[in-house]
Amino acid sequence: MEEAITTTKITALAGGVGAARFLRGLTRAVPAETVTVIGNTGDDSVMYGLHVSPDLDIVSYTLAGIVDTAGWGIAGDTTHALTQIAGYGIDTWFTLKDRDIGTHMARTNWLAEGMTLTQITDHIRTSLGVTARILPMSNEPVRTKIVTLDGVTRDFQEYFVKRRHSEGVAAVTFDGARAASPAPGVMEAIEQADRILVCPSNPVLSIGPILAVPGIRETIARRREDVAAISPIIAGAALKGPAATLLPVVGAEATPTGVAALYRDFCGTMVLDRADAAQASRIEALGVRTLVTQTIMHSPAEAELLAKEILQL
Ligand code: FO1
């Protein structure tokens, strides 16, 4: 009798650069077509008239092998369009390069024609040769807003890029989340996955918006034993971005224990770096199992090793 081939289905919650680097390793460790990525769209924005979906594009470009060394945009891209509009007096603080603009032009036109973000994201990733499935968390607009200590509410990219996340933050909100619904395929991907991974993304800015879409957090919580999250905080700091300064804003410590406390209702295992090994017992005391290993990914090969270790759990 022929042996049944069992394919493990993996669903991953993802933000931008850190997530994409992990996913590049994951899709080396397992067949990419067994991976479904649920991507954050809270960072989406209209820039120079074009709909930009940074986290979806970062994942698509990274898995397609065309991402720039910055972690976003396309390698070797040029800035002619931006130079042109700067000449018209437009403030070009958000860098959209020429080939990348092509993606945003296509997306903007397709949205105007009535295509959903799900359909558009699928078309872009398949056109780029990406075999992992990439789903936006929702097709309805959910927009991350930052309320500063001065009481000013900023659009996400204005806080993150224009002001280089240097302002004190009083609160983070996800406008539209309550009225949004999970995009087609999202709930099924969570319910039918053998393993659910939370990528090493900012828990507040990147994973927070996904969990804010009604139904998603509760559905993941029903799969708690199969959920593992990789801490984006190592030795009290984030490798990239403001995660360490934003965790206290939502009442959490800027440590893997703080991340575990935020995730404990839906996450059975926390993966933390060896530098934080001393925190394992505090995390276990929260009822969350731990895997202590090297979580810093210097290369795709190291990301693959990390993915393999997590999948062997
Ligand atoms: N990040 C920057 O620091 N500066 C930029 O000008 C910038 C432009 C940009 C354009 C397209 C895109 O997909 C991403 C872009 N990013 C830029 C990254 C982005 O702001 C953030 O990394 C994500 O929103 C957070 O994951």
Boltz pocket constraint, residues with backbone or C-beta under 6 A from the ligand:
constraints:
  - pocket:
      binder: B
      contacts: [[A, 15], [A, 16], [A, 17], [A, 43], [A, 52], [A, 53], [A, 54], [A, 55], [A, 57], [A, 58], [A, 72], [A, 73], [A, 93], [A, 94], [A, 95], [A, 96], [A, 100], [A, 157], [A, 160], [A, 161]]
      max_distance: 6.0
